[in-house]
Amino acid sequence: MSVLIVGGDQVESLKRQVVAQGYTEVEHWHGRKKGFVKRTFSNHTRLIVMVCDYVNHSLAISLKN
């Protein structure tokens, strides 16, 4: 199972926490550029953690949908 963390700069402690919960893959998108809206995430992704400090609005809406 994998986790996608979107936003934030210092996510190492958050990565350690989700690994401790049993997730094997952790991917991080900083989400500041427009290109992130067009990205697709893996079918194995079971959890998306959005750190709302530094995510552009288009990406937040795209992930919500």
PDB file of N, CA, C and O in Angstrom:
ATOM      1  N   MET A   1       0.845  -1.171   0.000  1.00  0.00           N
ATOM      2  CA  MET A   1       0.000   0.000   0.000  1.00  0.00           C
ATOM      3  C   MET A   1       0.891   1.234   0.000  1.00  0.00           C
ATOM      4  O   MET A   1       1.973   1.242   0.588  1.00  0.00           O
ATOM      5  N   SER A   2       0.414   2.271  -0.670  1.00  0.00           N
ATOM      6  CA  SER A   2       1.216   3.480  -0.725  1.00  0.00           C
ATOM      7  C   SER A   2       0.415   4.698  -0.300  1.00  0.00           C
ATOM      8  O   SER A   2      -0.816   4.701  -0.296  1.00  0.00           O
ATOM      9  N   VAL A   3       1.169   5.736   0.061  1.00  0.00           N
ATOM     10  CA  VAL A   3       0.604   6.992   0.533  1.00  0.00           C
ATOM     11  C   VAL A   3       1.157   8.111  -0.333  1.00  0.00           C
ATOM     12  O   VAL A   3       2.335   8.106  -0.692  1.00  0.00           O
ATOM     13  N   LEU A   4       0.307   9.063  -0.664  1.00  0.00           N
ATOM     14  CA  LEU A   4       0.724  10.261  -1.374  1.00  0.00           C
ATOM     15  C   LEU A   4       0.573  11.437  -0.421  1.00  0.00           C
ATOM     16  O   LEU A   4      -0.519  11.709   0.079  1.00  0.00           O
ATOM     17  N   ILE A   5       1.686  12.134  -0.173  1.00  0.00           N
ATOM     18  CA  ILE A   5       1.655  13.347   0.640  1.00  0.00           C
ATOM     19  C   ILE A   5       1.759  14.520  -0.319  1.00  0.00           C
ATOM     20  O   ILE A   5       2.706  14.611  -1.101  1.00  0.00           O
ATOM     21  N   VAL A   6       0.786  15.416  -0.258  1.00  0.00           N
ATOM     22  CA  VAL A   6       0.745  16.563  -1.158  1.00  0.00           C
ATOM     23  C   VAL A   6       0.906  17.831  -0.333  1.00  0.00           C
ATOM     24  O   VAL A   6       0.174  18.057   0.630  1.00  0.00           O
ATOM     25  N   GLY A   7       1.876  18.657  -0.724  1.00  0.00           N
ATOM     26  CA  GLY A   7       2.110  19.921  -0.036  1.00  0.00           C
ATOM     27  C   GLY A   7       3.163  19.779   1.039  1.00  0.00           C
ATOM     28  O   GLY A   7       3.634  18.682   1.338  1.00  0.00           O
ATOM     29  N   GLY A   8       3.523  20.913   1.613  1.00  0.00           N
ATOM     30  CA  GLY A   8       4.507  20.914   2.689  1.00  0.00           C
ATOM     31  C   GLY A   8       5.932  20.811   2.181  1.00  0.00           C
ATOM     32  O   GLY A   8       6.179  20.347   1.068  1.00  0.00           O
ATOM     33  N   ASP A   9       6.850  21.243   3.000  1.00  0.00           N
ATOM     34  CA  ASP A   9       8.272  21.183   2.663  1.00  0.00           C
ATOM     35  C   ASP A   9       9.002  20.155   3.520  1.00  0.00           C
ATOM     36  O   ASP A   9       9.755  19.332   3.000  1.00  0.00           O
ATOM     37  N   GLN A  10       8.784  20.201   4.798  1.00  0.00           N
ATOM     38  CA  GLN A  10       9.462  19.314   5.735  1.00  0.00           C
ATOM     39  C   GLN A  10       8.506  18.186   6.107  1.00  0.00           C
ATOM     40  O   GLN A  10       7.778  18.287   7.094  1.00  0.00           O
ATOM     41  N   VAL A  11       8.505  17.120   5.325  1.00  0.00           N
ATOM     42  CA  VAL A  11       7.532  16.041   5.539  1.00  0.00           C
ATOM     43  C   VAL A  11       8.176  14.752   6.033  1.00  0.00           C
ATOM     44  O   VAL A  11       7.524  13.708   6.065  1.00  0.00           O
ATOM     45  N   GLU A  12       9.434  14.813   6.415  1.00  0.00           N
ATOM     46  CA  GLU A  12      10.126  13.592   6.848  1.00  0.00           C
ATOM     47  C   GLU A  12       9.461  12.963   8.072  1.00  0.00           C
ATOM     48  O   GLU A  12       9.317  11.742   8.132  1.00  0.00           O
ATOM     49  N   SER A  13       9.059  13.768   9.033  1.00  0.00           N
ATOM     50  CA  SER A  13       8.409  13.203  10.224  1.00  0.00           C
ATOM     51  C   SER A  13       7.053  12.603   9.863  1.00  0.00           C
ATOM     52  O   SER A  13       6.657  11.582  10.425  1.00  0.00           O
ATOM     53  N   LEU A  14       6.351  13.223   8.943  1.00  0.00           N
ATOM     54  CA  LEU A  14       5.075  12.686   8.481  1.00  0.00           C
ATOM     55  C   LEU A  14       5.284  11.371   7.738  1.00  0.00           C
ATOM     56  O   LEU A  14       4.495  10.438   7.889  1.00  0.00           O
ATOM     57  N   LYS A  15       6.345  11.293   6.936  1.00  0.00           N
ATOM     58  CA  LYS A  15       6.677  10.044   6.239  1.00  0.00           C
ATOM     59  C   LYS A  15       6.939   8.917   7.239  1.00  0.00           C
ATOM     60  O   LYS A  15       6.462   7.797   7.056  1.00  0.00           O
ATOM     61  N   ARG A  16       7.690   9.213   8.283  1.00  0.00           N
ATOM     62  CA  ARG A  16       7.982   8.192   9.300  1.00  0.00           C
ATOM     63  C   ARG A  16       6.703   7.707   9.976  1.00  0.00           C
ATOM     64  O   ARG A  16       6.567   6.521  10.275  1.00  0.00           O
ATOM     65  N   GLN A  17       5.779   8.614  10.215  1.00  0.00           N
ATOM     66  CA  GLN A  17       4.520   8.235  10.867  1.00  0.00           C
ATOM     67  C   GLN A  17       3.681   7.308   9.996  1.00  0.00           C
ATOM     68  O   GLN A  17       3.106   6.346  10.504  1.00  0.00           O
ATOM     69  N   VAL A  18       3.600   7.577   8.693  1.00  0.00           N
ATOM     70  CA  VAL A  18       2.777   6.708   7.847  1.00  0.00           C
ATOM     71  C   VAL A  18       3.452   5.362   7.620  1.00  0.00           C
ATOM     72  O   VAL A  18       2.766   4.350   7.472  1.00  0.00           O
ATOM     73  N   VAL A  19       4.780   5.329   7.589  1.00  0.00           N
ATOM     74  CA  VAL A  19       5.491   4.054   7.482  1.00  0.00           C
ATOM     75  C   VAL A  19       5.248   3.225   8.743  1.00  0.00           C
ATOM     76  O   VAL A  19       5.102   2.005   8.665  1.00  0.00           O
ATOM     77  N   ALA A  20       5.203   3.877   9.893  1.00  0.00           N
ATOM     78  CA  ALA A  20       4.927   3.176  11.150  1.00  0.00           C
ATOM     79  C   ALA A  20       3.518   2.593  11.169  1.00  0.00           C
ATOM     80  O   ALA A  20       3.253   1.642  11.904  1.00  0.00           O
ATOM     81  N   GLN A  21       2.623   3.146  10.377  1.00  0.00           N
ATOM     82  CA  GLN A  21       1.253   2.638  10.280  1.00  0.00           C
ATOM     83  C   GLN A  21       1.142   1.449   9.327  1.00  0.00           C
ATOM     84  O   GLN A  21       0.071   0.856   9.200  1.00  0.00           O
ATOM     85  N   GLY A  22       2.246   1.095   8.654  1.00  0.00           N
ATOM     86  CA  GLY A  22       2.252  -0.091   7.815  1.00  0.00           C
ATOM     87  C   GLY A  22       2.261   0.165   6.320  1.00  0.00           C
ATOM     88  O   GLY A  22       2.200  -0.782   5.535  1.00  0.00           O
ATOM     89  N   TYR A  23       2.336   1.416   5.908  1.00  0.00           N
ATOM     90  CA  TYR A  23       2.405   1.720   4.480  1.00  0.00           C
ATOM     91  C   TYR A  23       3.828   1.504   3.998  1.00  0.00           C
ATOM     92  O   TYR A  23       4.784   1.842   4.697  1.00  0.00           O
ATOM     93  N   THR A  24       3.972   0.941   2.799  1.00  0.00           N
ATOM     94  CA  THR A  24       5.298   0.585   2.312  1.00  0.00           C
ATOM     95  C   THR A  24       5.908   1.639   1.401  1.00  0.00           C
ATOM     96  O   THR A  24       7.129   1.787   1.374  1.00  0.00           O
ATOM     97  N   GLU A  25       5.095   2.369   0.659  1.00  0.00           N
ATOM     98  CA  GLU A  25       5.594   3.402  -0.244  1.00  0.00           C
ATOM     99  C   GLU A  25       5.028   4.749   0.163  1.00  0.00           C
ATOM    100  O   GLU A  25       3.839   4.872   0.459  1.00  0.00           O
ATOM    101  N   VAL A  26       5.890   5.759   0.175  1.00  0.00           N
ATOM    102  CA  VAL A  26       5.443   7.117   0.468  1.00  0.00           C
ATOM    103  C   VAL A  26       5.972   8.020  -0.639  1.00  0.00           C
ATOM    104  O   VAL A  26       7.180   8.101  -0.861  1.00  0.00           O
ATOM    105  N   GLU A  27       5.061   8.696  -1.329  1.00  0.00           N
ATOM    106  CA  GLU A  27       5.432   9.625  -2.393  1.00  0.00           C
ATOM    107  C   GLU A  27       5.071  11.032  -1.935  1.00  0.00           C
ATOM    108  O   GLU A  27       4.045  11.236  -1.287  1.00  0.00           O
ATOM    109  N   HIS A  28       5.925  12.008  -2.278  1.00  0.00           N
ATOM    110  CA  HIS A  28       5.677  13.393  -1.867  1.00  0.00           C
ATOM    111  C   HIS A  28       5.660  14.295  -3.094  1.00  0.00           C
ATOM    112  O   HIS A  28       6.606  14.309  -3.880  1.00  0.00           O
ATOM    113  N   TRP A  29       4.576  15.048  -3.248  1.00  0.00           N
ATOM    114  CA  TRP A  29       4.482  16.098  -4.267  1.00  0.00           C
ATOM    115  C   TRP A  29       4.421  17.420  -3.523  1.00  0.00           C
ATOM    116  O   TRP A  29       3.556  17.600  -2.667  1.00  0.00           O
ATOM    117  N   HIS A  30       5.321  18.352  -3.830  1.00  0.00           N
ATOM    118  CA  HIS A  30       5.250  19.636  -3.124  1.00  0.00           C
ATOM    119  C   HIS A  30       4.062  20.459  -3.599  1.00  0.00           C
ATOM    120  O   HIS A  30       3.544  21.274  -2.835  1.00  0.00           O
ATOM    121  N   GLY A  31       3.615  20.273  -4.833  1.00  0.00           N
ATOM    122  CA  GLY A  31       2.357  20.854  -5.289  1.00  0.00           C
ATOM    123  C   GLY A  31       2.359  22.339  -5.568  1.00  0.00           C
ATOM    124  O   GLY A  31       1.292  22.951  -5.633  1.00  0.00           O
ATOM    125  N   ARG A  32       3.517  22.931  -5.734  1.00  0.00           N
ATOM    126  CA  ARG A  32       3.567  24.381  -5.937  1.00  0.00           C
ATOM    127  C   ARG A  32       3.440  24.782  -7.396  1.00  0.00           C
ATOM    128  O   ARG A  32       3.069  25.920  -7.684  1.00  0.00           O
ATOM    129  N   LYS A  33       3.735  23.888  -8.318  1.00  0.00           N
ATOM    130  CA  LYS A  33       3.719  24.241  -9.738  1.00  0.00           C
ATOM    131  C   LYS A  33       2.456  23.725 -10.410  1.00  0.00           C
ATOM    132  O   LYS A  33       1.848  22.755  -9.956  1.00  0.00           O
ATOM    133  N   LYS A  34       2.073  24.378 -11.484  1.00  0.00           N
ATOM    134  CA  LYS A  34       0.858  24.011 -12.213  1.00  0.00           C
ATOM    135  C   LYS A  34       0.911  22.588 -12.752  1.00  0.00           C
ATOM    136  O   LYS A  34      -0.127  21.936 -12.860  1.00  0.00           O
ATOM    137  N   GLY A  35       2.084  22.100 -13.090  1.00  0.00           N
ATOM    138  CA  GLY A  35       2.239  20.773 -13.673  1.00  0.00           C
ATOM    139  C   GLY A  35       1.746  19.634 -12.790  1.00  0.00           C
ATOM    140  O   GLY A  35       1.449  18.548 -13.287  1.00  0.00           O
ATOM    141  N   PHE A  36       1.656  19.873 -11.497  1.00  0.00           N
ATOM    142  CA  PHE A  36       1.204  18.822 -10.584  1.00  0.00           C
ATOM    143  C   PHE A  36      -0.267  18.483 -10.786  1.00  0.00           C
ATOM    144  O   PHE A  36      -0.702  17.388 -10.429  1.00  0.00           O
ATOM    145  N   VAL A  37      -1.038  19.406 -11.353  1.00  0.00           N
ATOM    146  CA  VAL A  37      -2.465  19.157 -11.584  1.00  0.00           C
ATOM    147  C   VAL A  37      -2.648  18.016 -12.580  1.00  0.00           C
ATOM    148  O   VAL A  37      -3.617  17.263 -12.493  1.00  0.00           O
ATOM    149  N   LYS A  38      -1.720  17.888 -13.525  1.00  0.00           N
ATOM    150  CA  LYS A  38      -1.832  16.878 -14.577  1.00  0.00           C
ATOM    151  C   LYS A  38      -1.236  15.530 -14.184  1.00  0.00           C
ATOM    152  O   LYS A  38      -1.381  14.557 -14.923  1.00  0.00           O
ATOM    153  N   ARG A  39      -0.583  15.458 -13.056  1.00  0.00           N
ATOM    154  CA  ARG A  39       0.007  14.194 -12.618  1.00  0.00           C
ATOM    155  C   ARG A  39      -1.075  13.196 -12.234  1.00  0.00           C
ATOM    156  O   ARG A  39      -2.167  13.568 -11.805  1.00  0.00           O
ATOM    157  N   THR A  40      -0.750  11.942 -12.394  1.00  0.00           N
ATOM    158  CA  THR A  40      -1.653  10.888 -11.920  1.00  0.00           C
ATOM    159  C   THR A  40      -0.921  10.104 -10.840  1.00  0.00           C
ATOM    160  O   THR A  40       0.302   9.968 -10.872  1.00  0.00           O
ATOM    161  N   PHE A  41      -1.677   9.598  -9.899  1.00  0.00           N
ATOM    162  CA  PHE A  41      -1.043   8.819  -8.849  1.00  0.00           C
ATOM    163  C   PHE A  41      -1.343   7.345  -9.058  1.00  0.00           C
ATOM    164  O   PHE A  41      -2.271   6.984  -9.782  1.00  0.00           O
ATOM    165  N   SER A  42      -0.569   6.518  -8.431  1.00  0.00           N
ATOM    166  CA  SER A  42      -0.620   5.068  -8.590  1.00  0.00           C
ATOM    167  C   SER A  42      -1.957   4.485  -8.148  1.00  0.00           C
ATOM    168  O   SER A  42      -2.617   5.022  -7.259  1.00  0.00           O
ATOM    169  N   ASN A  43      -2.344   3.389  -8.774  1.00  0.00           N
ATOM    170  CA  ASN A  43      -3.541   2.656  -8.354  1.00  0.00           C
ATOM    171  C   ASN A  43      -3.350   2.017  -6.981  1.00  0.00           C
ATOM    172  O   ASN A  43      -4.320   1.624  -6.333  1.00  0.00           O
ATOM    173  N   HIS A  44      -2.107   1.917  -6.543  1.00  0.00           N
ATOM    174  CA  HIS A  44      -1.806   1.329  -5.238  1.00  0.00           C
ATOM    175  C   HIS A  44      -1.956   2.338  -4.099  1.00  0.00           C
ATOM    176  O   HIS A  44      -1.867   1.971  -2.927  1.00  0.00           O
ATOM    177  N   THR A  45      -2.182   3.601  -4.442  1.00  0.00           N
ATOM    178  CA  THR A  45      -2.320   4.645  -3.425  1.00  0.00           C
ATOM    179  C   THR A  45      -3.605   4.437  -2.648  1.00  0.00           C
ATOM    180  O   THR A  45      -4.692   4.414  -3.226  1.00  0.00           O
ATOM    181  N   ARG A  46      -3.483   4.287  -1.340  1.00  0.00           N
ATOM    182  CA  ARG A  46      -4.639   4.050  -0.477  1.00  0.00           C
ATOM    183  C   ARG A  46      -4.960   5.243   0.410  1.00  0.00           C
ATOM    184  O   ARG A  46      -6.037   5.309   1.003  1.00  0.00           O
ATOM    185  N   LEU A  47      -4.025   6.187   0.502  1.00  0.00           N
ATOM    186  CA  LEU A  47      -4.233   7.333   1.375  1.00  0.00           C
ATOM    187  C   LEU A  47      -3.570   8.553   0.752  1.00  0.00           C
ATOM    188  O   LEU A  47      -2.432   8.479   0.288  1.00  0.00           O
ATOM    189  N   ILE A  48      -4.287   9.682   0.744  1.00  0.00           N
ATOM    190  CA  ILE A  48      -3.721  10.956   0.314  1.00  0.00           C
ATOM    191  C   ILE A  48      -3.761  11.892   1.510  1.00  0.00           C
ATOM    192  O   ILE A  48      -4.817  12.140   2.091  1.00  0.00           O
ATOM    193  N   VAL A  49      -2.587  12.408   1.867  1.00  0.00           N
ATOM    194  CA  VAL A  49      -2.482  13.369   2.961  1.00  0.00           C
ATOM    195  C   VAL A  49      -2.168  14.717   2.329  1.00  0.00           C
ATOM    196  O   VAL A  49      -1.133  14.870   1.680  1.00  0.00           O
ATOM    197  N   MET A  50      -3.052  15.698   2.511  1.00  0.00           N
ATOM    198  CA  MET A  50      -2.841  17.012   1.927  1.00  0.00           C
ATOM    199  C   MET A  50      -2.459  18.005   3.022  1.00  0.00           C
ATOM    200  O   MET A  50      -3.228  18.265   3.947  1.00  0.00           O
ATOM    201  N   VAL A  51      -1.254  18.550   2.892  1.00  0.00           N
ATOM    202  CA  VAL A  51      -0.778  19.593   3.790  1.00  0.00           C
ATOM    203  C   VAL A  51      -1.079  20.907   3.075  1.00  0.00           C
ATOM    204  O   VAL A  51      -0.417  21.246   2.094  1.00  0.00           O
ATOM    205  N   CYS A  52      -2.052  21.630   3.550  1.00  0.00           N
ATOM    206  CA  CYS A  52      -2.640  22.746   2.791  1.00  0.00           C
ATOM    207  C   CYS A  52      -1.835  24.036   2.785  1.00  0.00           C
ATOM    208  O   CYS A  52      -2.278  25.017   2.188  1.00  0.00           O
ATOM    209  N   ASP A  53      -0.687  24.076   3.416  1.00  0.00           N
ATOM    210  CA  ASP A  53       0.097  25.314   3.446  1.00  0.00           C
ATOM    211  C   ASP A  53       0.477  25.794   2.047  1.00  0.00           C
ATOM    212  O   ASP A  53       0.271  26.959   1.707  1.00  0.00           O
ATOM    213  N   TYR A  54       1.025  24.900   1.248  1.00  0.00           N
ATOM    214  CA  TYR A  54       1.659  25.310   0.005  1.00  0.00           C
ATOM    215  C   TYR A  54       1.177  24.522  -1.203  1.00  0.00           C
ATOM    216  O   TYR A  54       1.997  24.074  -2.005  1.00  0.00           O
ATOM    217  N   VAL A  55      -0.112  24.344  -1.352  1.00  0.00           N
ATOM    218  CA  VAL A  55      -0.665  23.631  -2.500  1.00  0.00           C
ATOM    219  C   VAL A  55      -1.453  24.638  -3.319  1.00  0.00           C
ATOM    220  O   VAL A  55      -2.251  25.400  -2.773  1.00  0.00           O
ATOM    221  N   ASN A  56      -1.230  24.644  -4.649  1.00  0.00           N
ATOM    222  CA  ASN A  56      -2.013  25.579  -5.448  1.00  0.00           C
ATOM    223  C   ASN A  56      -3.464  25.121  -5.520  1.00  0.00           C
ATOM    224  O   ASN A  56      -3.753  23.932  -5.387  1.00  0.00           O
ATOM    225  N   HIS A  57      -4.357  26.049  -5.726  1.00  0.00           N
ATOM    226  CA  HIS A  57      -5.794  25.777  -5.638  1.00  0.00           C
ATOM    227  C   HIS A  57      -6.263  24.762  -6.673  1.00  0.00           C
ATOM    228  O   HIS A  57      -7.127  23.936  -6.380  1.00  0.00           O
ATOM    229  N   SER A  58      -5.710  24.814  -7.871  1.00  0.00           N
ATOM    230  CA  SER A  58      -6.122  23.880  -8.922  1.00  0.00           C
ATOM    231  C   SER A  58      -5.824  22.442  -8.533  1.00  0.00           C
ATOM    232  O   SER A  58      -6.636  21.550  -8.780  1.00  0.00           O
ATOM    233  N   LEU A  59      -4.670  22.211  -7.928  1.00  0.00           N
ATOM    234  CA  LEU A  59      -4.311  20.857  -7.501  1.00  0.00           C
ATOM    235  C   LEU A  59      -5.227  20.387  -6.382  1.00  0.00           C
ATOM    236  O   LEU A  59      -5.655  19.233  -6.386  1.00  0.00           O
ATOM    237  N   ALA A  60      -5.534  21.242  -5.437  1.00  0.00           N
ATOM    238  CA  ALA A  60      -6.432  20.860  -4.339  1.00  0.00           C
ATOM    239  C   ALA A  60      -7.802  20.461  -4.875  1.00  0.00           C
ATOM    240  O   ALA A  60      -8.376  19.469  -4.424  1.00  0.00           O
ATOM    241  N   ILE A  61      -8.328  21.213  -5.821  1.00  0.00           N
ATOM    242  CA  ILE A  61      -9.631  20.897  -6.416  1.00  0.00           C
ATOM    243  C   ILE A  61      -9.554  19.598  -7.200  1.00  0.00           C
ATOM    244  O   ILE A  61     -10.469  18.777  -7.135  1.00  0.00           O
ATOM    245  N   SER A  62      -8.462  19.405  -7.945  1.00  0.00           N
ATOM    246  CA  SER A  62      -8.294  18.185  -8.736  1.00  0.00           C
ATOM    247  C   SER A  62      -8.260  16.952  -7.847  1.00  0.00           C
ATOM    248  O   SER A  62      -8.896  15.948  -8.166  1.00  0.00           O
ATOM    249  N   LEU A  63      -7.532  17.009  -6.740  1.00  0.00           N
ATOM    250  CA  LEU A  63      -7.459  15.866  -5.829  1.00  0.00           C
ATOM    251  C   LEU A  63      -8.795  15.614  -5.153  1.00  0.00           C
ATOM    252  O   LEU A  63      -9.160  14.465  -4.902  1.00  0.00           O
ATOM    253  N   LYS A  64      -9.518  16.669  -4.859  1.00  0.00           N
ATOM    254  CA  LYS A  64     -10.822  16.522  -4.220  1.00  0.00           C
ATOM    255  C   LYS A  64     -11.785  15.768  -5.131  1.00  0.00           C
ATOM    256  O   LYS A  64     -12.558  14.927  -4.673  1.00  0.00           O
ATOM    257  N   ASN A  65     -11.729  16.078  -6.423  1.00  0.00           N
ATOM    258  CA  ASN A  65     -12.613  15.411  -7.387  1.00  0.00           C
ATOM    259  C   ASN A  65     -12.144  14.004  -7.642  1.00  0.00           C
ATOM    260  O   ASN A  65     -12.759  13.281  -8.426  1.00  0.00           O
TER     261      ASN A  65
END
